């Protein structure tokens, strides 16, 4: 194993540990942060002209947003859950446009939307006992 593969293995192990130890609230926070990381990777890849990596990053983001949407409790969440579902659907459509047109503008927009959601999510974090 070279140093890069060891570092990647360490990073994956750390991420796995964080997920296993996370509360449901923390899991959503991790998903939001990871989606934003993937969006920023897509932007950077697009700037470098690496369309393959851009496409993979957008695909990852779509999967994460799909997971966030699937985690919504529409019955208990009411209007907030409906609003989030609409935002997630909008983000999915904008990701598709960014991917098809190699356009960074929708990616910047999605990063802003996810930043707003992530900030609000952090503010409603349950207090530790």
N, CA, C and O atoms as CSV, one atom per row, in Angstrom:
chain,resi,resn,atom,element,x,y,z
A,1,UNK,N,N,0.848,-1.193,0.000
A,1,UNK,CA,C,0.000,0.000,0.000
A,1,UNK,C,C,0.884,1.244,0.000
A,1,UNK,O,O,1.874,1.320,0.727
A,2,UNK,N,N,0.507,2.214,-0.827
A,2,UNK,CA,C,1.243,3.467,-0.819
A,2,UNK,C,C,0.603,4.433,0.180
A,2,UNK,O,O,-0.434,4.134,0.772
A,3,UNK,N,N,1.234,5.593,0.357
A,3,UNK,CA,C,0.767,6.559,1.349
A,3,UNK,C,C,-0.634,7.080,1.020
A,3,UNK,O,O,-1.449,7.300,1.917
A,4,UNK,N,N,-0.906,7.275,-0.273
A,4,UNK,CA,C,-2.219,7.800,-0.667
A,4,UNK,C,C,-3.331,6.813,-0.323
A,4,UNK,O,O,-4.370,7.207,0.206
A,5,UNK,N,N,-3.115,5.531,-0.621
A,5,UNK,CA,C,-4.159,4.545,-0.331
A,5,UNK,C,C,-4.337,4.369,1.174
A,5,UNK,O,O,-5.453,4.146,1.643
A,6,UNK,N,N,-3.257,4.467,1.925
A,6,UNK,CA,C,-3.380,4.407,3.390
A,6,UNK,C,C,-4.171,5.594,3.913
A,6,UNK,O,O,-5.011,5.441,4.800
A,7,UNK,N,N,-3.909,6.772,3.370
A,7,UNK,CA,C,-4.631,7.966,3.801
A,7,UNK,C,C,-6.106,7.842,3.467
A,7,UNK,O,O,-6.957,8.202,4.280
A,8,UNK,N,N,-6.421,7.335,2.281
A,8,UNK,CA,C,-7.825,7.140,1.899
A,8,UNK,C,C,-8.509,6.126,2.804
A,8,UNK,O,O,-9.657,6.320,3.205
A,9,UNK,N,N,-7.808,5.047,3.125
A,9,UNK,CA,C,-8.368,4.034,4.022
A,9,UNK,C,C,-8.633,4.642,5.396
A,9,UNK,O,O,-9.685,4.399,5.987
A,10,UNK,N,N,-7.693,5.427,5.907
A,10,UNK,CA,C,-7.859,6.076,7.206
A,10,UNK,C,C,-9.059,7.019,7.180
A,10,UNK,O,O,-9.857,7.052,8.117
A,11,UNK,N,N,-9.174,7.783,6.096
A,11,UNK,CA,C,-10.289,8.722,5.963
A,11,UNK,C,C,-11.624,7.979,5.948
A,11,UNK,O,O,-12.574,8.400,6.609
A,12,UNK,N,N,-11.703,6.878,5.201
A,12,UNK,CA,C,-12.938,6.102,5.128
A,12,UNK,C,C,-13.281,5.483,6.477
A,12,UNK,O,O,-14.448,5.438,6.865
A,13,UNK,N,N,-12.267,5.007,7.189
A,13,UNK,CA,C,-12.489,4.424,8.510
A,13,UNK,C,C,-13.009,5.480,9.473
A,13,UNK,O,O,-13.923,5.220,10.255
A,14,UNK,N,N,-12.421,6.679,9.415
A,14,UNK,CA,C,-12.879,7.776,10.267
A,14,UNK,C,C,-14.300,8.172,9.955
A,14,UNK,O,O,-15.096,8.416,10.862
A,15,UNK,N,N,-14.627,8.238,8.674
A,15,UNK,CA,C,-15.990,8.590,8.267
A,15,UNK,C,C,-16.973,7.518,8.715
A,15,UNK,O,O,-18.066,7.835,9.186
A,16,UNK,N,N,-16.595,6.256,8.571
A,16,UNK,CA,C,-17.465,5.162,9.001
A,16,UNK,C,C,-17.709,5.223,10.491
A,16,UNK,O,O,-18.836,5.007,10.939
A,17,UNK,N,N,-16.678,5.512,11.274
A,17,UNK,CA,C,-16.820,5.614,12.724
A,17,UNK,C,C,-17.756,6.759,13.091
A,17,UNK,O,O,-18.593,6.624,13.983
A,18,UNK,N,N,-17.609,7.896,12.394
A,18,UNK,CA,C,-18.470,9.043,12.683
A,18,UNK,C,C,-19.925,8.702,12.408
A,18,UNK,O,O,-20.807,9.088,13.175
A,19,UNK,N,N,-20.184,7.993,11.336
A,19,UNK,CA,C,-21.556,7.616,10.982
A,19,UNK,C,C,-22.121,6.627,11.992
A,19,UNK,O,O,-23.271,6.758,12.413
A,20,UNK,N,N,-21.326,5.645,12.382
A,20,UNK,CA,C,-21.804,4.628,13.328
A,20,UNK,C,C,-22.126,5.223,14.689
A,20,UNK,O,O,-23.036,4.751,15.371
A,21,UNK,N,N,-21.389,6.256,15.093
A,21,UNK,CA,C,-21.584,6.870,16.399
A,21,UNK,C,C,-22.593,8.017,16.380
A,21,UNK,O,O,-22.898,8.584,17.429
A,22,UNK,N,N,-23.112,8.363,15.211
A,22,UNK,CA,C,-23.949,9.546,15.073
A,22,UNK,C,C,-25.399,9.289,15.456
A,22,UNK,O,O,-25.935,8.196,15.275
A,23,UNK,N,N,-26.010,10.338,15.993
A,23,UNK,CA,C,-27.451,10.316,16.247
A,23,UNK,C,C,-28.156,10.558,14.913
A,23,UNK,O,O,-27.509,10.940,13.939
A,24,UNK,N,N,-29.463,10.343,14.855
A,24,UNK,CA,C,-30.184,10.645,13.609
A,24,UNK,C,C,-29.992,12.102,13.155
A,24,UNK,O,O,-29.854,12.373,11.962
A,25,UNK,N,N,-29.986,13.022,14.105
A,25,UNK,CA,C,-29.774,14.432,13.769
A,25,UNK,C,C,-28.374,14.632,13.186
A,25,UNK,O,O,-28.206,15.348,12.199
A,26,UNK,N,N,-27.391,14.009,13.788
A,26,UNK,CA,C,-26.022,14.129,13.291
A,26,UNK,C,C,-25.866,13.486,11.913
A,26,UNK,O,O,-25.099,13.982,11.088
A,27,UNK,N,N,-26.579,12.397,11.656
A,27,UNK,CA,C,-26.506,11.756,10.341
A,27,UNK,C,C,-26.972,12.699,9.235
A,27,UNK,O,O,-26.357,12.768,8.171
A,28,UNK,N,N,-28.057,13.422,9.490
A,28,UNK,CA,C,-28.541,14.387,8.503
A,28,UNK,C,C,-27.502,15.487,8.320
A,28,UNK,O,O,-27.256,15.924,7.196
A,29,UNK,N,N,-26.892,15.936,9.408
A,29,UNK,CA,C,-25.854,16.967,9.313
A,29,UNK,C,C,-24.673,16.462,8.481
A,29,UNK,O,O,-24.120,17.208,7.673
A,30,UNK,N,N,-24.291,15.218,8.674
A,30,UNK,CA,C,-23.199,14.619,7.892
A,30,UNK,C,C,-23.580,14.559,6.418
A,30,UNK,O,O,-22.765,14.869,5.549
A,31,UNK,N,N,-24.806,14.164,6.141
A,31,UNK,CA,C,-25.257,14.078,4.750
A,31,UNK,C,C,-25.252,15.454,4.085
A,31,UNK,O,O,-24.824,15.586,2.938
A,32,UNK,N,N,-25.721,16.468,4.790
A,32,UNK,CA,C,-25.725,17.821,4.233
A,32,UNK,C,C,-24.303,18.307,3.973
A,32,UNK,O,O,-24.022,18.870,2.915
A,33,UNK,N,N,-23.406,18.092,4.933
A,33,UNK,CA,C,-22.014,18.517,4.757
A,33,UNK,C,C,-21.355,17.778,3.596
A,33,UNK,O,O,-20.608,18.373,2.819
A,34,UNK,N,N,-21.632,16.495,3.482
A,34,UNK,CA,C,-21.048,15.702,2.405
A,34,UNK,C,C,-21.601,16.123,1.048
A,34,UNK,O,O,-20.860,16.167,0.066
A,35,UNK,N,N,-22.885,16.429,0.984
A,35,UNK,CA,C,-23.475,16.905,-0.271
A,35,UNK,C,C,-22.803,18.201,-0.702
A,35,UNK,O,O,-22.502,18.383,-1.882
A,36,UNK,N,N,-22.567,19.099,0.244
A,36,UNK,CA,C,-21.901,20.362,-0.089
A,36,UNK,C,C,-20.466,20.106,-0.545
A,36,UNK,O,O,-19.991,20.759,-1.474
A,37,UNK,N,N,-19.774,19.173,0.089
A,37,UNK,CA,C,-18.409,18.833,-0.345
A,37,UNK,C,C,-18.419,18.322,-1.784
A,37,UNK,O,O,-17.568,18.700,-2.590
A,38,UNK,N,N,-19.376,17.469,-2.098
A,38,UNK,CA,C,-19.477,16.916,-3.452
A,38,UNK,C,C,-19.811,18.008,-4.473
A,38,UNK,O,O,-19.295,17.984,-5.590
A,39,UNK,N,N,-20.666,18.957,-4.102
A,39,UNK,CA,C,-20.992,20.061,-5.011
A,39,UNK,C,C,-19.739,20.895,-5.277
A,39,UNK,O,O,-19.466,21.273,-6.416
A,40,UNK,N,N,-18.985,21.176,-4.219
A,40,UNK,CA,C,-17.763,21.963,-4.394
A,40,UNK,C,C,-16.723,21.194,-5.213
A,40,UNK,O,O,-15.967,21.798,-5.974
A,41,UNK,N,N,-16.682,19.874,-5.064
A,41,UNK,CA,C,-15.793,19.056,-5.900
A,41,UNK,C,C,-16.231,19.140,-7.359
A,41,UNK,O,O,-15.386,19.231,-8.249
A,42,UNK,N,N,-17.531,19.112,-7.615
A,42,UNK,CA,C,-18.035,19.221,-8.982
A,42,UNK,C,C,-17.643,20.568,-9.592
A,42,UNK,O,O,-17.248,20.635,-10.756
A,43,UNK,N,N,-17.751,21.632,-8.809
A,43,UNK,CA,C,-17.362,22.967,-9.291
A,43,UNK,C,C,-15.874,22.989,-9.630
A,43,UNK,O,O,-15.483,23.453,-10.702
A,44,UNK,N,N,-15.052,22.491,-8.721
A,44,UNK,CA,C,-13.596,22.480,-8.947
A,44,UNK,C,C,-13.240,21.612,-10.151
A,44,UNK,O,O,-12.372,21.974,-10.945
A,45,UNK,N,N,-13.903,20.479,-10.286
A,45,UNK,CA,C,-13.642,19.587,-11.419
A,45,UNK,C,C,-14.015,20.260,-12.735
A,45,UNK,O,O,-13.305,20.137,-13.734
A,46,UNK,N,N,-15.124,20.963,-12.721
A,46,UNK,CA,C,-15.565,21.682,-13.914
A,46,UNK,C,C,-14.550,22.764,-14.285
A,46,UNK,O,O,-14.233,22.951,-15.459
A,47,UNK,N,N,-14.049,23.465,-13.286
A,47,UNK,CA,C,-13.051,24.511,-13.531
A,47,UNK,C,C,-11.766,23.934,-14.122
A,47,UNK,O,O,-11.097,24.593,-14.919
A,48,UNK,N,N,-11.422,22.710,-13.734
A,48,UNK,CA,C,-10.222,22.044,-14.253
A,48,UNK,C,C,-10.479,21.355,-15.588
A,48,UNK,O,O,-9.541,20.898,-16.242
A,49,UNK,N,N,-11.736,21.279,-15.994
A,49,UNK,CA,C,-12.069,20.603,-17.235
A,49,UNK,C,C,-12.175,19.097,-17.089
A,49,UNK,O,O,-12.177,18.374,-18.085
A,50,UNK,N,N,-12.262,18.623,-15.864
A,50,UNK,CA,C,-12.379,17.183,-15.597
A,50,UNK,C,C,-13.862,16.818,-15.528
A,50,UNK,O,O,-14.442,16.721,-14.446
A,51,UNK,N,N,-14.464,16.617,-16.703
A,51,UNK,CA,C,-15.908,16.369,-16.755
A,51,UNK,C,C,-16.292,15.009,-16.178
A,51,UNK,O,O,-17.410,14.841,-15.691
A,52,UNK,N,N,-15.391,14.049,-16.226
A,52,UNK,CA,C,-15.690,12.736,-15.649
A,52,UNK,C,C,-15.824,12.843,-14.135
A,52,UNK,O,O,-16.775,12.325,-13.550
A,53,UNK,N,N,-14.873,13.513,-13.509
A,53,UNK,CA,C,-14.933,13.669,-12.053
A,53,UNK,C,C,-16.119,14.546,-11.655
A,53,UNK,O,O,-16.762,14.305,-10.634
A,54,UNK,N,N,-16.404,15.568,-12.474
A,54,UNK,CA,C,-17.572,16.423,-12.227
A,54,UNK,C,C,-18.836,15.581,-12.218
A,54,UNK,O,O,-19.681,15.716,-11.333
A,55,UNK,N,N,-18.955,14.702,-13.221
A,55,UNK,CA,C,-20.157,13.856,-13.322
A,55,UNK,C,C,-20.283,12.927,-12.118
A,55,UNK,O,O,-21.385,12.720,-11.611
A,56,UNK,N,N,-19.171,12.368,-11.659
A,56,UNK,CA,C,-19.213,11.485,-10.479
A,56,UNK,C,C,-19.628,12.273,-9.236
A,56,UNK,O,O,-20.424,11.791,-8.430
A,57,UNK,N,N,-19.092,13.475,-9.085
A,57,UNK,CA,C,-19.433,14.288,-7.917
A,57,UNK,C,C,-20.912,14.671,-7.943
A,57,UNK,O,O,-21.572,14.679,-6.904
A,58,UNK,N,N,-21.428,14.988,-9.124
A,58,UNK,CA,C,-22.847,15.331,-9.236
A,58,UNK,C,C,-23.714,14.106,-8.962
A,58,UNK,O,O,-24.752,14.215,-8.310
A,59,UNK,N,N,-23.299,12.955,-9.449
A,59,UNK,CA,C,-24.033,11.718,-9.177
A,59,UNK,C,C,-24.079,11.440,-7.677
A,59,UNK,O,O,-25.125,11.075,-7.139
A,60,UNK,N,N,-22.941,11.614,-7.006
A,60,UNK,CA,C,-22.895,11.431,-5.548
A,60,UNK,C,C,-23.849,12.403,-4.855
A,60,UNK,O,O,-24.581,12.023,-3.941
A,61,UNK,N,N,-23.834,13.658,-5.301
A,61,UNK,CA,C,-24.709,14.669,-4.699
A,61,UNK,C,C,-26.173,14.294,-4.886
A,61,UNK,O,O,-26.977,14.418,-3.962
A,62,UNK,N,N,-26.515,13.834,-6.093
A,62,UNK,CA,C,-27.900,13.410,-6.351
A,62,UNK,C,C,-28.319,12.283,-5.411
A,62,UNK,O,O,-29.438,12.276,-4.899
A,63,UNK,N,N,-27.421,11.341,-5.190
A,63,UNK,CA,C,-27.725,10.213,-4.301
A,63,UNK,C,C,-27.930,10.695,-2.868
A,63,UNK,O,O,-28.844,10.240,-2.181
A,64,UNK,N,N,-27.086,11.608,-2.423
A,64,UNK,CA,C,-27.212,12.120,-1.053
A,64,UNK,C,C,-28.513,12.900,-0.897
A,64,UNK,O,O,-29.230,12.726,0.088
A,65,UNK,N,N,-28.818,13.756,-1.866
A,65,UNK,CA,C,-30.064,14.530,-1.792
A,65,UNK,C,C,-31.270,13.596,-1.853
A,65,UNK,O,O,-32.279,13.841,-1.191
A,66,UNK,N,N,-31.171,12.539,-2.636
A,66,UNK,CA,C,-32.237,11.537,-2.646
A,66,UNK,C,C,-32.407,10.903,-1.277
A,66,UNK,O,O,-33.531,10.661,-0.838
A,67,UNK,N,N,-31.298,10.632,-0.601
A,67,UNK,CA,C,-31.358,10.081,0.753
A,67,UNK,C,C,-31.966,11.063,1.741
A,67,UNK,O,O,-32.751,10.676,2.607
A,68,UNK,N,N,-31.603,12.337,1.612
A,68,UNK,CA,C,-32.186,13.365,2.484
A,68,UNK,C,C,-33.694,13.462,2.261
A,68,UNK,O,O,-34.470,13.571,3.211
A,69,UNK,N,N,-34.089,13.420,1.006
A,69,UNK,CA,C,-35.512,13.470,0.680
A,69,UNK,C,C,-36.238,12.245,1.242
A,69,UNK,O,O,-37.338,12.361,1.782
A,70,UNK,N,N,-35.620,11.086,1.112
A,70,UNK,CA,C,-36.215,9.853,1.627
A,70,UNK,C,C,-36.318,9.824,3.143
A,70,UNK,O,O,-37.147,9.106,3.703
A,71,UNK,N,N,-35.471,10.609,3.809
A,71,UNK,CA,C,-35.492,10.637,5.274
A,71,UNK,C,C,-36.569,11.561,5.834
A,71,UNK,O,O,-36.825,11.562,7.038
A,72,UNK,N,N,-37.195,12.344,4.966
A,72,UNK,CA,C,-38.233,13.259,5.441
A,72,UNK,C,C,-39.444,12.483,5.953
A,72,UNK,O,O,-39.884,11.517,5.329
A,73,UNK,N,N,-39.968,12.912,7.081
A,73,UNK,CA,C,-41.203,12.353,7.620
A,73,UNK,C,C,-42.318,13.327,7.250
A,73,UNK,O,O,-42.570,14.307,7.952
A,74,UNK,N,N,-42.974,13.035,6.135
A,74,UNK,CA,C,-43.977,13.953,5.611
A,74,UNK,C,C,-45.154,14.128,6.560
A,74,UNK,O,O,-45.741,15.208,6.634
A,75,UNK,N,N,-45.497,13.077,7.281
A,75,UNK,CA,C,-46.637,13.150,8.208
A,75,UNK,C,C,-46.310,14.050,9.399
A,75,UNK,O,O,-47.084,14.948,9.732
A,76,UNK,N,N,-45.178,13.814,10.032
A,76,UNK,CA,C,-44.811,14.589,11.212
A,76,UNK,C,C,-44.237,15.954,10.843
A,76,UNK,O,O,-44.358,16.907,11.612
A,77,UNK,N,N,-43.613,16.052,9.668
A,77,UNK,CA,C,-42.929,17.282,9.282
A,77,UNK,C,C,-43.805,18.367,8.693
A,77,UNK,O,O,-43.407,19.530,8.631
A,78,UNK,N,N,-44.996,17.991,8.262
A,78,UNK,CA,C,-45.946,18.967,7.743
A,78,UNK,C,C,-45.385,19.853,6.644
A,78,UNK,O,O,-44.743,19.375,5.709
A,79,UNK,N,N,-45.638,21.158,6.769
A,79,UNK,CA,C,-45.232,22.118,5.756
A,79,UNK,C,C,-43.721,22.199,5.600
A,79,UNK,O,O,-43.226,22.409,4.493
A,80,UNK,N,N,-42.989,22.037,6.682
A,80,UNK,CA,C,-41.530,22.098,6.594
A,80,UNK,C,C,-41.011,20.948,5.744
A,80,UNK,O,O,-40.166,21.151,4.872
A,81,UNK,N,N,-41.507,19.752,5.990
A,81,UNK,CA,C,-41.079,18.592,5.206
A,81,UNK,C,C,-41.475,18.767,3.739
A,81,UNK,O,O,-40.705,18.421,2.842
A,82,UNK,N,N,-42.664,19.299,3.495
A,82,UNK,CA,C,-43.101,19.537,2.115
A,82,UNK,C,C,-42.193,20.556,1.429
A,82,UNK,O,O,-41.836,20.393,0.262
A,83,UNK,N,N,-41.826,21.593,2.152
A,83,UNK,CA,C,-40.926,22.609,1.611
A,83,UNK,C,C,-39.552,22.041,1.299
A,83,UNK,O,O,-38.966,22.342,0.259
A,84,UNK,N,N,-39.042,21.217,2.209
A,84,UNK,CA,C,-37.742,20.579,1.973
A,84,UNK,C,C,-37.802,19.629,0.785
A,84,UNK,O,O,-36.875,19.579,-0.023
A,85,UNK,N,N,-38.886,18.881,0.680
A,85,UNK,CA,C,-39.044,17.963,-0.459
A,85,UNK,C,C,-39.022,18.743,-1.774
A,85,UNK,O,O,-38.408,18.311,-2.750
A,86,UNK,N,N,-39.691,19.884,-1.793
A,86,UNK,CA,C,-39.698,20.717,-2.998
A,86,UNK,C,C,-38.304,21.262,-3.296
A,86,UNK,O,O,-37.889,21.308,-4.454
A,87,UNK,N,N,-37.580,21.675,-2.254
A,87,UNK,CA,C,-36.207,22.155,-2.443
A,87,UNK,C,C,-35.294,21.046,-2.953
A,87,UNK,O,O,-34.481,21.267,-3.851
A,88,UNK,N,N,-35.430,19.864,-2.385
A,88,UNK,CA,C,-34.600,18.744,-2.830
A,88,UNK,C,C,-34.901,18.393,-4.288
A,88,UNK,O,O,-33.989,18.098,-5.061
A,89,UNK,N,N,-36.184,18.426,-4.659
A,89,UNK,CA,C,-36.548,18.169,-6.048
A,89,UNK,C,C,-35.943,19.229,-6.969
A,89,UNK,O,O,-35.419,18.902,-8.034
A,90,UNK,N,N,-36.014,20.470,-6.568
A,90,UNK,CA,C,-35.432,21.563,-7.342
A,90,UNK,C,C,-33.924,21.359,-7.490
A,90,UNK,O,O,-33.377,21.517,-8.581
A,91,UNK,N,N,-33.260,21.009,-6.400
A,91,UNK,CA,C,-31.811,20.773,-6.444
A,91,UNK,C,C,-31.483,19.639,-7.416
A,91,UNK,O,O,-30.514,19.737,-8.169
A,92,UNK,N,N,-32.259,18.591,-7.409
A,92,UNK,CA,C,-32.026,17.471,-8.328
A,92,UNK,C,C,-32.116,17.951,-9.777
A,92,UNK,O,O,-31.284,17.582,-10.606
A,93,UNK,N,N,-33.113,18.762,-10.079
A,93,UNK,CA,C,-33.275,19.266,-11.443
A,93,UNK,C,C,-32.125,20.192,-11.833
A,93,UNK,O,O,-31.666,20.165,-12.974
A,94,UNK,N,N,-31.664,21.003,-10.897
A,94,UNK,CA,C,-30.541,21.916,-11.165
A,94,UNK,C,C,-29.234,21.131,-11.327
A,94,UNK,O,O,-28.382,21.503,-12.135
A,95,UNK,N,N,-29.077,20.053,-10.565
A,95,UNK,CA,C,-27.896,19.201,-10.738
A,95,UNK,C,C,-27.873,18.588,-12.131
A,95,UNK,O,O,-26.822,18.512,-12.767
A,96,UNK,N,N,-29.028,18.156,-12.597
A,96,UNK,CA,C,-29.119,17.592,-13.939
A,96,UNK,C,C,-28.714,18.637,-14.981
A,96,UNK,O,O,-27.966,18.334,-15.912
A,97,UNK,N,N,-29.205,19.853,-14.822
A,97,UNK,CA,C,-28.855,20.931,-15.754
A,97,UNK,C,C,-27.359,21.219,-15.714
A,97,UNK,O,O,-26.730,21.397,-16.757
A,98,UNK,N,N,-26.791,21.266,-14.512
A,98,UNK,CA,C,-25.351,21.527,-14.377
A,98,UNK,C,C,-24.541,20.440,-15.069
A,98,UNK,O,O,-23.539,20.719,-15.727
A,99,UNK,N,N,-24.986,19.205,-14.913
A,99,UNK,CA,C,-24.266,18.083,-15.504
A,99,UNK,C,C,-24.380,18.098,-17.027
A,99,UNK,O,O,-23.381,17.928,-17.726
A,100,UNK,N,N,-25.575,18.299,-17.535
A,100,UNK,CA,C,-25.795,18.278,-18.982
A,100,UNK,C,C,-25.098,19.427,-19.697
A,100,UNK,O,O,-24.591,19.259,-20.806
A,101,UNK,N,N,-25.073,20.602,-19.057
A,101,UNK,CA,C,-24.555,21.804,-19.711
A,101,UNK,C,C,-23.145,22.192,-19.258
A,101,UNK,O,O,-22.606,23.207,-19.699
A,102,UNK,N,N,-22.548,21.380,-18.374
A,102,UNK,CA,C,-21.235,21.724,-17.807
A,102,UNK,C,C,-21.232,23.173,-17.315
A,102,UNK,O,O,-20.362,23.972,-17.663
A,103,UNK,N,N,-22.224,23.475,-16.506
A,103,UNK,CA,C,-22.464,24.830,-16.027
A,103,UNK,C,C,-22.303,24.877,-14.514
A,103,UNK,O,O,-22.969,24.140,-13.787
A,104,UNK,N,N,-21.416,25.748,-14.048
A,104,UNK,CA,C,-21.163,25.845,-12.607
A,104,UNK,C,C,-22.225,26.666,-11.873
A,104,UNK,O,O,-22.372,26.526,-10.659
A,105,UNK,N,N,-22.967,27.519,-12.583
A,105,UNK,CA,C,-23.942,28.390,-11.914
A,105,UNK,C,C,-24.970,27.606,-11.095
A,105,UNK,O,O,-25.223,27.976,-9.948
A,106,UNK,N,N,-25.574,26.535,-11.633
A,106,UNK,CA,C,-26.512,25.777,-10.799
A,106,UNK,C,C,-25.832,25.135,-9.592
A,106,UNK,O,O,-26.452,24.977,-8.540
A,107,UNK,N,N,-24.576,24.770,-9.739
A,107,UNK,CA,C,-23.850,24.153,-8.620
A,107,UNK,C,C,-23.637,25.161,-7.494
A,107,UNK,O,O,-23.782,24.825,-6.319
A,108,UNK,N,N,-23.296,26.390,-7.853
A,108,UNK,CA,C,-23.150,27.441,-6.839
A,108,UNK,C,C,-24.487,27.695,-6.147
A,108,UNK,O,O,-24.537,27.890,-4.933
A,109,UNK,N,N,-25.559,27.691,-6.921
A,109,UNK,CA,C,-26.894,27.893,-6.364
A,109,UNK,C,C,-27.242,26.770,-5.371
A,109,UNK,O,O,-27.754,27.034,-4.283
A,110,UNK,N,N,-26.964,25.544,-5.749
A,110,UNK,CA,C,-27.261,24.397,-4.883
A,110,UNK,C,C,-26.429,24.453,-3.613
A,110,UNK,O,O,-26.924,24.139,-2.530
A,111,UNK,N,N,-25.164,24.852,-3.738
A,111,UNK,CA,C,-24.325,24.976,-2.551
A,111,UNK,C,C,-24.931,25.983,-1.582
A,111,UNK,O,O,-24.920,25.769,-0.370
A,112,UNK,N,N,-25.454,27.072,-2.112
A,112,UNK,CA,C,-26.106,28.074,-1.259
A,112,UNK,C,C,-27.359,27.544,-0.587
A,112,UNK,O,O,-27.591,27.795,0.595
A,113,UNK,N,N,-28.164,26.814,-1.339
A,113,UNK,CA,C,-29.392,26.229,-0.776
A,113,UNK,C,C,-29.040,25.237,0.329
A,113,UNK,O,O,-29.622,25.269,1.413
A,114,UNK,N,N,-28.083,24.360,0.042
A,114,UNK,CA,C,-27.680,23.368,1.047
A,114,UNK,C,C,-27.043,24.029,2.259
A,114,UNK,O,O,-27.191,23.542,3.379
A,115,UNK,N,N,-26.334,25.133,2.046
A,115,UNK,CA,C,-25.744,25.880,3.164
A,115,UNK,C,C,-26.851,26.415,4.071
A,115,UNK,O,O,-26.748,26.328,5.295
A,116,UNK,N,N,-27.905,26.968,3.474
A,116,UNK,CA,C,-29.029,27.480,4.271
A,116,UNK,C,C,-29.693,26.359,5.071
A,116,UNK,O,O,-30.001,26.526,6.251
A,117,UNK,N,N,-29.909,25.218,4.418
A,117,UNK,CA,C,-30.543,24.083,5.102
A,117,UNK,C,C,-29.633,23.579,6.215
A,117,UNK,O,O,-30.093,23.298,7.322
A,118,UNK,N,N,-28.341,23.465,5.916
A,118,UNK,CA,C,-27.382,22.972,6.913
A,118,UNK,C,C,-27.313,23.910,8.117
A,118,UNK,O,O,-27.270,23.448,9.257
A,119,UNK,N,N,-27.302,25.210,7.876
A,119,UNK,CA,C,-27.274,26.180,8.977
A,119,UNK,C,C,-28.510,26.071,9.853
A,119,UNK,O,O,-28.415,26.080,11.080
A,120,UNK,N,N,-29.667,25.968,9.219
A,120,UNK,CA,C,-30.913,25.822,9.981
A,120,UNK,C,C,-30.912,24.515,10.763
A,120,UNK,O,O,-31.362,24.474,11.908
A,121,UNK,N,N,-30.406,23.444,10.147
A,121,UNK,CA,C,-30.369,22.141,10.807
A,121,UNK,C,C,-29.486,22.188,12.047
A,121,UNK,O,O,-29.830,21.620,13.084
A,122,UNK,N,N,-28.342,22.869,11.940
A,122,UNK,CA,C,-27.433,22.986,13.093
A,122,UNK,C,C,-28.103,23.748,14.237
A,122,UNK,O,O,-27.874,23.451,15.409
A,123,UNK,N,N,-28.930,24.730,13.884
A,123,UNK,CA,C,-29.570,25.549,14.921
A,123,UNK,C,C,-30.633,24.796,15.705
A,123,UNK,O,O,-30.965,25.178,16.827
A,124,UNK,N,N,-31.169,23.732,15.125
A,124,UNK,CA,C,-32.200,22.962,15.843
A,124,UNK,C,C,-31.632,21.688,16.453
A,124,UNK,O,O,-32.381,20.785,16.826
A,125,UNK,N,N,-30.313,21.617,16.552
A,125,UNK,CA,C,-29.677,20.426,17.126
A,125,UNK,C,C,-30.157,20.221,18.565
A,125,UNK,O,O,-30.242,21.167,19.347
A,126,UNK,N,N,-30.471,18.953,18.898
A,126,UNK,CA,C,-30.866,18.666,20.283
A,126,UNK,C,C,-29.712,18.967,21.235
A,126,UNK,O,O,-28.545,18.752,20.910
A,127,UNK,N,N,-30.057,19.458,22.389
A,127,UNK,CA,C,-29.046,19.760,23.396
A,127,UNK,C,C,-28.551,18.472,24.042
A,127,UNK,O,O,-29.330,17.582,24.384
A,128,UNK,N,N,-27.226,18.401,24.199
A,128,UNK,CA,C,-26.639,17.222,24.852
A,128,UNK,C,C,-27.001,17.208,26.321
A,128,UNK,O,O,-27.063,18.261,26.956
A,129,UNK,N,N,-27.245,16.002,26.882
A,129,UNK,CA,C,-27.615,15.925,28.304
A,129,UNK,C,C,-26.455,16.282,29.216
A,129,UNK,O,O,-26.602,16.265,30.438
